[in-house]
Amino acid sequence: MLKDILTTLGVYKVYGRWLKNQVKGAEMPRHIGIILDGNRRWARGQNMDPWEGHWAGGEHVKEFLKWCLNLNINTVTLYAFSIENFKRTEKEVEELMKVYEKALKDVLASDVVEKYKVRVMAIGRRNLLPENLQTLIAEIEERTKKYDKFYLNVALAYSGRAEIVDAAKELAELVKEKKLEPEQINEELIEEHLYTKYLPQQEPDLIIRTGNESRLSNFLLWQAAYSELFIVDVYWPDFREIDLQRVVRNYQRRNRRHGK
């Protein structure tokens, strides 16, 4: 039995090295969006409380970001918490806020952002978040605002529809103040008022969803118009580096026409 396990692990490592070389030899996606789904179902499978799955998922994000940095992927947008998630039980929301608080403090304590020159931003209606999280977010954004090699976006209290509504409100205010004519409004102008306006590339080249659910769940609705979608049939805490490499390889094999 042990021999079989060791043999399997050996084959896995060899395949992983081969796949990594294949991926690095082709064009890399510049921006990846990922919907971190399946934490609660993973916890149920382990006979744990739902929030224990969120803690496991939060820790797993660190590994995922290392994999992306190693592949030289320029931008990563994590869908961590939607506005709709506030409808969950008070206990679960409370635990989720603790997960995000720890994650943000880990970022502040780490030297990774300085080493890789990562700009960290939170996108969403952050005024809905607890004040301590808002303070941590502001501190991280201020500390990393000068970096432009890699971008990490964390969607917290986020909704794709809310983002478009907020952009429309800003444009309406400009029209009201006579600073903008309605006929001047076009796609480029709207993009200048989205949460992601500071990114060198707002549109994700690909979006990954773990947990085997086939929907966007209100994630980057404007930006994802031509993103390649990949549904992965593992829960987020079980998502492996080899799963990321397989997704990237499949992305590299696609012929992206953008409607042409």
C-alpha positions as CSV (number, residue, x, y, z in Angstrom):
1,M,0.0,0.0,0.0
2,L,2.8,2.4,1.0
3,K,4.7,1.5,-2.1
4,D,1.6,2.3,-4.3
5,I,1.2,5.7,-2.6
6,L,4.8,6.6,-3.1
7,T,4.7,5.6,-6.7
8,T,1.6,7.7,-7.2
9,L,3.2,10.7,-5.6
10,G,6.3,10.2,-7.8
11,V,4.2,10.1,-10.9
12,Y,2.3,13.2,-9.7
13,K,5.5,15.2,-9.2
14,V,6.9,14.2,-12.6
15,Y,3.6,15.1,-14.3
16,G,3.5,18.4,-12.4
17,R,6.9,19.4,-13.5
18,W,6.1,18.5,-17.1
19,L,2.9,20.4,-17.0
20,K,4.5,23.5,-15.5
21,N,7.1,23.5,-18.3
22,Q,4.3,23.2,-20.9
23,V,2.4,26.1,-19.4
24,K,5.4,28.4,-19.0
25,G,6.3,27.8,-22.7
26,A,3.1,29.5,-23.9
27,E,1.4,32.8,-23.5
28,M,0.3,33.4,-19.9
29,P,-3.0,35.0,-19.0
30,R,-2.4,38.5,-17.6
31,H,-5.5,38.6,-15.3
32,I,-7.2,35.7,-13.5
33,G,-10.5,36.0,-11.6
34,I,-11.4,33.2,-9.2
35,I,-14.6,32.4,-7.4
36,L,-13.6,30.7,-4.2
37,D,-16.6,28.3,-3.9
38,G,-17.2,25.1,-1.9
39,N,-15.8,26.0,1.5
40,R,-19.0,25.1,3.4
41,R,-19.5,21.9,1.4
42,W,-15.9,20.9,2.1
43,A,-16.5,21.5,5.8
44,R,-19.7,19.4,5.8
45,G,-17.7,16.6,4.2
46,Q,-15.2,16.8,7.1
47,N,-18.0,16.9,9.7
48,M,-17.0,20.5,10.6
49,D,-18.9,23.7,11.1
50,P,-19.3,25.8,7.9
51,W,-17.0,28.5,9.1
52,E,-14.2,26.0,9.6
53,G,-14.3,25.6,5.8
54,H,-13.9,29.3,5.4
55,W,-10.8,29.3,7.7
56,A,-9.3,26.5,5.6
57,G,-10.1,28.3,2.4
58,G,-8.6,31.5,3.8
59,E,-5.3,29.8,4.5
60,H,-5.3,28.2,1.1
61,V,-5.4,31.6,-0.6
62,K,-1.7,32.1,0.3
63,E,-0.7,29.0,-1.6
64,F,-2.7,30.0,-4.6
65,L,-1.1,33.5,-4.8
66,K,2.3,31.9,-4.7
67,W,1.4,29.7,-7.6
68,C,0.2,32.7,-9.6
69,L,3.3,34.7,-8.8
70,N,5.5,31.8,-9.9
71,L,3.6,31.7,-13.2
72,N,4.1,35.5,-13.5
73,I,0.4,36.2,-13.7
74,N,0.1,39.9,-13.5
75,T,-3.3,40.4,-11.8
76,V,-5.5,38.2,-9.6
77,T,-9.0,39.1,-8.5
78,L,-10.4,36.9,-5.6
79,Y,-14.2,36.8,-5.1
80,A,-14.2,36.4,-1.3
81,F,-17.6,37.9,-0.1
82,S,-20.6,39.2,-2.0
83,I,-23.2,41.6,-0.8
84,E,-25.6,38.7,-0.9
85,N,-23.4,36.8,1.6
86,F,-24.6,39.2,4.4
87,K,-27.8,37.2,4.3
88,R,-26.1,34.2,5.9
89,T,-26.3,33.4,9.6
90,E,-24.9,36.0,12.0
91,K,-22.4,33.5,13.3
92,E,-21.1,32.6,9.8
93,V,-20.8,36.2,8.7
94,E,-19.0,37.0,12.0
95,E,-16.5,34.1,11.4
96,L,-16.0,35.2,7.8
97,M,-15.1,38.7,9.0
98,K,-12.5,37.2,11.3
99,V,-11.0,35.2,8.4
100,Y,-10.6,38.4,6.4
101,E,-9.2,40.3,9.3
102,K,-6.5,37.6,9.9
103,A,-5.8,37.5,6.1
104,L,-5.3,41.3,6.0
105,K,-3.1,41.3,9.1
106,D,-1.0,38.5,7.5
107,V,-0.5,40.7,4.4
108,L,0.7,43.6,6.6
109,A,3.1,41.3,8.5
110,S,4.5,39.6,5.3
111,D,7.3,40.8,3.2
112,V,5.8,39.2,0.0
113,V,4.1,42.4,-1.2
114,E,7.5,44.3,-1.0
115,K,9.4,41.4,-2.6
116,Y,7.1,41.0,-5.6
117,K,5.8,44.7,-5.7
118,V,2.2,43.7,-5.3
119,R,-0.5,46.4,-5.1
120,V,-3.3,45.2,-2.9
121,M,-6.8,46.6,-3.3
122,A,-10.3,45.8,-2.0
123,I,-13.2,46.2,-4.4
124,G,-16.8,46.5,-3.4
125,R,-19.0,48.5,-1.0
126,R,-16.5,48.5,1.8
127,N,-18.7,50.9,3.8
128,L,-20.8,47.8,4.6
129,L,-17.8,46.1,6.2
130,P,-16.9,46.4,9.9
131,E,-14.8,49.4,10.8
132,N,-11.7,47.4,11.7
133,L,-11.7,45.8,8.3
134,Q,-12.1,49.2,6.6
135,T,-9.1,50.5,8.6
136,L,-6.9,47.5,7.6
137,I,-7.9,47.8,4.0
138,A,-7.0,51.5,3.9
139,E,-3.7,50.7,5.6
140,I,-2.8,48.0,3.1
141,E,-3.8,50.1,0.1
142,E,-1.8,53.0,1.3
143,R,1.3,50.8,1.9
144,T,1.2,49.2,-1.5
145,K,-0.2,52.0,-3.7
146,K,3.3,52.6,-5.3
147,Y,3.6,49.1,-6.6
148,D,2.7,48.2,-10.1
149,K,4.3,44.8,-11.0
150,F,1.5,42.6,-9.6
151,Y,-2.1,43.4,-8.6
152,L,-4.2,41.6,-6.0
153,N,-7.8,42.5,-5.8
154,V,-10.0,41.2,-3.1
155,A,-13.8,41.5,-3.8
156,L,-15.4,42.1,-0.4
157,A,-19.0,43.2,0.0
158,Y,-18.9,43.0,-3.8
159,S,-21.7,42.8,-6.4
160,G,-21.2,43.2,-10.1
161,R,-24.6,44.9,-10.4
162,A,-23.8,47.2,-7.5
163,E,-20.5,48.1,-9.2
164,I,-22.4,49.1,-12.4
165,V,-25.0,51.0,-10.4
166,D,-22.3,53.0,-8.5
167,A,-20.6,53.8,-11.8
168,A,-23.9,55.0,-13.2
169,K,-24.5,57.2,-10.2
170,E,-21.1,58.9,-10.5
171,L,-21.8,59.6,-14.2
172,A,-25.2,60.9,-13.4
173,E,-23.7,63.3,-10.8
174,L,-21.3,64.6,-13.4
175,V,-24.2,65.2,-15.8
176,K,-26.1,66.9,-13.0
177,E,-23.1,69.2,-12.4
178,K,-22.9,70.1,-16.1
179,K,-19.5,68.5,-16.3
180,L,-20.6,65.8,-18.7
181,E,-23.1,65.5,-21.6
182,P,-25.2,62.3,-21.8
183,E,-24.1,61.7,-25.4
184,Q,-20.5,61.6,-24.2
185,I,-21.1,58.4,-22.1
186,N,-19.6,55.3,-23.8
187,E,-18.0,52.1,-22.7
188,E,-14.6,53.6,-22.1
189,L,-16.1,56.3,-19.8
190,I,-18.1,53.7,-17.8
191,E,-14.9,51.7,-17.3
192,E,-13.2,54.8,-15.9
193,H,-15.8,54.6,-13.0
194,L,-15.7,50.9,-12.2
195,Y,-14.0,49.6,-9.0
196,T,-11.3,48.1,-11.2
197,K,-10.4,51.4,-13.0
198,Y,-6.9,51.4,-11.6
199,L,-5.9,48.1,-13.2
200,P,-3.7,47.9,-16.3
201,Q,-6.2,45.3,-17.6
202,Q,-9.7,45.3,-16.1
203,E,-11.0,42.3,-18.0
204,P,-10.0,38.9,-16.7
205,D,-8.6,36.7,-19.4
206,L,-10.1,33.7,-17.6
207,I,-12.4,33.1,-14.6
208,I,-12.1,30.0,-12.5
209,R,-14.9,28.7,-10.3
210,T,-14.3,25.9,-7.9
211,G,-17.0,23.7,-6.4
212,N,-18.5,22.6,-9.7
213,E,-21.2,25.3,-9.9
214,S,-21.7,26.8,-13.3
215,R,-22.6,30.4,-12.7
216,L,-20.9,33.8,-12.3
217,S,-22.8,34.7,-9.1
218,N,-22.7,38.5,-9.8
219,F,-18.9,38.5,-10.2
220,L,-17.3,41.1,-12.5
221,L,-20.3,41.2,-14.8
222,W,-19.0,44.1,-16.9
223,Q,-15.4,43.0,-17.0
224,A,-16.2,39.3,-17.7
225,A,-17.9,39.9,-21.1
226,Y,-15.3,37.9,-23.0
227,S,-13.5,36.0,-20.2
228,E,-12.9,32.3,-20.7
229,L,-14.8,30.4,-18.0
230,F,-13.4,27.3,-16.3
231,I,-15.5,25.2,-13.8
232,V,-13.4,23.0,-11.6
233,D,-15.0,20.1,-9.8
234,V,-13.1,20.4,-6.5
235,Y,-13.9,22.5,-3.5
236,W,-11.7,25.5,-2.9
237,P,-9.7,24.1,0.0
238,D,-8.8,21.1,-2.2
239,F,-7.8,23.2,-5.2
240,R,-4.2,22.2,-6.2
241,E,-1.4,23.9,-8.1
242,I,-1.8,21.2,-10.8
243,D,-5.4,22.3,-11.1
244,L,-4.3,25.8,-11.8
245,Q,-1.8,24.6,-14.3
246,R,-4.4,22.5,-16.1
247,V,-6.7,25.5,-16.3
248,V,-4.0,27.8,-17.7
249,R,-3.0,25.1,-20.2
250,N,-6.6,24.7,-21.5
251,Y,-6.8,28.5,-21.7
252,Q,-3.7,28.6,-23.8
253,R,-5.3,26.1,-26.2
254,R,-8.4,28.2,-26.8
255,N,-8.8,30.4,-29.8
256,R,-10.1,33.7,-28.3
257,R,-12.0,35.7,-31.0
258,H,-13.8,38.2,-28.8
259,G,-16.9,37.9,-31.0
260,K,-15.0,38.3,-34.3
